[in-house]
Amino acid sequence: MPRARLWRSTPFRLAVTFGLVFFLTFVAAGFVTYQFMRRELQRSLDSSVADLHAVIASSDDLEDLIAMVDAYSRVNRAREWVFCVFGADGRQIAGDVSTPPLPDGFSTVGSVALGLRDGADYRAFSGVIGSNRLIVGRSYAATNRLEHIAFLSFVWATLVAMAGAIIGGVLLARKVQRRLDGIAGAMTAVSHGMFDARVPLRGNGDDIDVVSGQVNEALDRLSALMETMRQVSSDIAHELKTPLNRLRMQVEAAISGDERGENVTEALFDARAEAGQINATFEALLRISQIEAGARRTRFQSIDLTDLVTSVGEIYAGVAEDSGHILSTSIEAGALAISGDRELLTQMFVNLVENAIRHCPPGAAISIALAREGDSAVVAVNDDGPGIPAGEREKVFRRLYRLDKSRTTDGSGLGLSLVRAIADLHAGAVSIRDNRPGVSAEVILPLEQPALKGKH
């Protein structure tokens, strides 16, 4: 990725923002820790000074006090401690330094005031012992060294943390940006007509993988729609070419007959019938498109599927008998309610029954079966006719697709396309299976849940 693009990328900016927040949080936490440590060191220093002052002050008389101060002064060559004893008259009578007058309690005294050159301040405690005053002090040198070490450690830790945040942010930004580039690349390829392009998946189930999967599903749907459009366009051109040519020939024949003074009424009726068939085909295509667009969902209501299937079976029992077929209906006991468009559902089942009647020879047995499977209702239209080859069972749902053996029968090849569109609108599924012999057209529809009843 070009560096300029990296700097402007959202992942890098998010990484920098996160790094800055982390840095500020680290600095704030370090400052609080540093102040807490300083306070504890000061408390420890005061405690050690007060404890030693108490030890020396425990002497019984002035001579013992002076002896103990002198003993501590002799071993205090590093000048870590200072000791001083003043008499009742204010004159110094023991000690290794000369201190200015100090009030009772703790005081901070500079080394210059004590006549020393090491430059470190001292923490001193002054207290009265009888008529005398004892001053004990300890240098800040050790405390300052610890604070300096802690400060340097904090600075280095801050620099390392900042460097880690920057490096980690850049690496993370590059990694995320590569995945975003994969999404952008797939969308660019699709926009240039390569509908088989897909976003690469990592398989780790993170947010980007989930979004990428959703994008791929959308691209699959888009690819299927484009293939359907291509197939429909091709089928329309192929299927309507013959009836349009036939219509043209009928019109031309009528014109020629009229020029010869012949009666052309029959030819005009044939032309009108041909035009009506072409118009019906386009109306069916438009109806399928409207159903697929979901325009009929506003008409959904609670429907008793048992009553609907029973009605279709009763109405078409006579139609099947007139054509030499036997139609039976098998309904599972109990009401099966679904949410849907009654008119469209009726059309779907009618299409399946008419399709079986049209393509089965006289004497064939046709049945309509309704049963419940879990949270779904299953409606199957079965026959024992010639059947459909396994390789053709999915193709028959394509618009205008017709088996070679059925091209001589009436129909536009849109009946099963309409069935699938209606099933999809109702969140269902339709499939064709081998009935051995014949065909079993099975429709699965989700049942209406009790909590959803009455909402439409």
C-alpha positions, 0 to 999 in steps of 0.5 A: 500500500502506498505510504500516502494512502496508509496515512489517510486510511481509517484503520491507521487513523484509528490506530493512531488515535488508540495509540494516543489514548494509550499514551495519555493513559500511560502518562497519567497512570505513571504520574500518579504512580510517581507521586505515590512513590515520592510520598511513600519515600518521604514517609519512609524517610521521616519514619527513619529520622524520627525512629533514630531521634527516639533511639538517641533521645532515650539516653538517661543523662546528658553525658550518655546523650553526647556520647551516643551522638558522638558515636553516631557522628564517627561512623557517619563518614558518608554524611548520610546523617547529621547530628547536633545537640544544643544546650539550654543556653542555645550553645552547640555541645555535640554533633558533626555539623552546625545547624541553624535554629530549627522549630520542633518537628520536621524541617527540610534544611539545605546542605549550605545551611549545615556547612556542607558541600554535597548539595543534598538537602536534609530532612531533620527532626528537632525535639527537646530532651530535658533542657537540651535540644536534639536534632537528627537529619538524614540526606535526601541523596538516596531518596533522590537517586530512587526518584531519579531511577524511577523517573528514567524508568518511566520515561523509557517505558513511555518511549517504548510504549509509544514506539510499540503503539506506533509500530503496532498501529501501523502493522494493524492498519496495514493488515486491516487496510489490505482486507478493506482493499480486498473488499474494494477490489471485489466491488471494482471487479464487479462494477467492471462486469466480473460478477464471479469476483468475491471478497477473500475470507480469513475464516476467523469469524471477526467483524470484517469476515462477517461483513465480507461474507454478507458482501459475498452473499449480496454479490451471489444474489446480484450474480444470480439476478444478472444471470436470470436477466441474461437468461430471461432476455435470451429466452424471451428473444428465443421463445417469442421470435416464433409467435411474433413471426407467426403473427406477422405471417398471419397479418401479411396473409390477411393483407394479401387475402384482402387485396384478392378480395377474400374473406380474411375474418378467420385470419384476423381472429388467428392474429388476435389470438396470437397477439393475446398469447404474446400479451399474456406472456408479457403480463405473466413476466410482469407479474413475476417481477412484481412478486419478486419485488415484494409489492404484495407483502402489504396484502399478507394476512393470516390464512388457513392453509387447510381450507385453501388446499381443500378448496383447490382440491374440490374445484379441480377434482372435476377439471381433472375428471373431465381430462381423464385424470383422477385427483385426490386430496389428503389433508392432515387433521388440524388447522395450519395457519400461515401469513400470506396473500391468499390470491397468490397462494391459490395461484401457486397451487393451481399452477402445480395442479394444472401443470400435472393435468397438462403433462400427464396422460389420461388415466394418471393419478394426481394427489394433493397432500398437506402435512405439518413438519415441525414449524412448516407446512408441506404441500405436495402435488404428486402424479404418476406421469412421465416425470422430469429428468433429474438434470431438468428439475431445476431448469424448469423453474427458469422463465420461459423454459420448457422441456422439448417434449412439452413444446407442443403443448399449450403454455408459456413456460412461466407457470413454475417460475411463478410458483417459485416467485410466490414461494420465495415471497412467502419465505418458503421453498419449492422443489421437484422430486422423483415420485417413481414414477412421476413427479412430486412438486413439494412446497414448504411454507413457514407456519404463522407463529402464535406471537405473530398472529393478528399483526398483518 
